[in-house]
Amino acid sequence: MGRKKSMVKLVLLRHGESVANQQNTYTGWSDVPLTAKGRAQAEQAGAQLAAQHIPFTAVHTSILQRAIVTADIVMDAIDQLYLPIHKSWRLNERHYGALRGMNKDHSRELFGQAQVAKWRRGYSDLPPLLAHTETDRKYAGLPASILTRGESLALAWQRVQPYYEDMVVPRLRRNENQLIVAHGSTLRALIKYLDQISDADIDKVEVGNGVPIIYTLDERLHVVHKELLGQ
Ligand SMILES: O=C(O)[C@@H](CO)OP(=O)(O)O
């Protein structure tokens, strides 16, 4: 009789629509709230996940309210409010530098379609940097090496990967299902890693607000199945 292969679930979820998403402005580390539509998207994601009956042992999110509130709504909907929730700046959205707050259509008028496409979806392209690093007290303890004046997706991955390796992988290895509620680019970086997408092809990957992505992983944590709920 062969040994039963263990399979574990890793669920990724981008927050519901934020005020900045609604206004079509660059967000990054801006700490903007969900819209009413964003809350409804989180509730719908929670209902879809509830139907999957996945018992998690931990939830991971950023220190930005749009992700934290989405995580809370989902934990309630799946009746797992008791779970530990780990919040880390490492799961924050990619820092959009001096673009933050700017309307995305306006940025295309200013810099051109091609440049904006690279900033938004390229792997190594750095947005124009802020003149100063973050002053918000929640970032006071950040390592000095972290560039908080703007990040490429590649730079964001450099701070997401250690979180994934230290906080998520050990739990997955113990066969514990994990839920990560984060942001478009943070999740694109993780999806790039899990799906082994090349630097060039990551520009085709989009992550929708409130669409749960369920990965089934084998004992080496390689992807054996991927499903987007409600798609
Ligand atoms: O503004 C942002 O921070 C992100 C996600 O909302 O936008 P984009 O899709 O342009 O990378």
The ligand as an SDF file (V2000), in Angstrom:
LIG
                    3D

 11 10  0  0  0  0  0  0  0  0999 V2000
   -2.3480   51.3710   -7.4120 O   0  0  0  0  0  0  0  0  0  0  0  0
   -1.8560   50.3050   -7.0020 C   0  0  0  0  0  0  0  0  0  0  0  0
   -1.1740   50.2280   -5.9610 O   0  0  0  0  0  0  0  0  0  0  0  0
   -2.0610   49.0370   -7.8170 C   0  0  0  0  0  0  0  0  0  0  0  0
   -3.1180   48.1490   -7.2660 C   0  0  0  0  0  0  0  0  0  0  0  0
   -4.3160   48.7960   -7.0350 O   0  0  0  0  0  0  0  0  0  0  0  0
   -2.4340   49.4500   -9.1000 O   0  0  0  0  0  0  0  0  0  0  0  0
   -1.8860   48.8320  -10.4570 P   0  0  0  0  0  0  0  0  0  0  0  0
   -2.9010   47.8050  -10.8670 O   0  0  0  0  0  0  0  0  0  0  0  0
   -1.8530   50.0020  -11.3750 O   0  0  0  0  0  0  0  0  0  0  0  0
   -0.5240   48.2490  -10.2170 O   0  0  0  0  0  0  0  0  0  0  0  0
  1  2  2  0
  2  3  1  0
  2  4  1  0
  4  5  1  0
  4  7  1  0
  5  6  1  0
  7  8  1  0
  8  9  2  0
  8 10  1  0
  8 11  1  0
M  END
$$$$
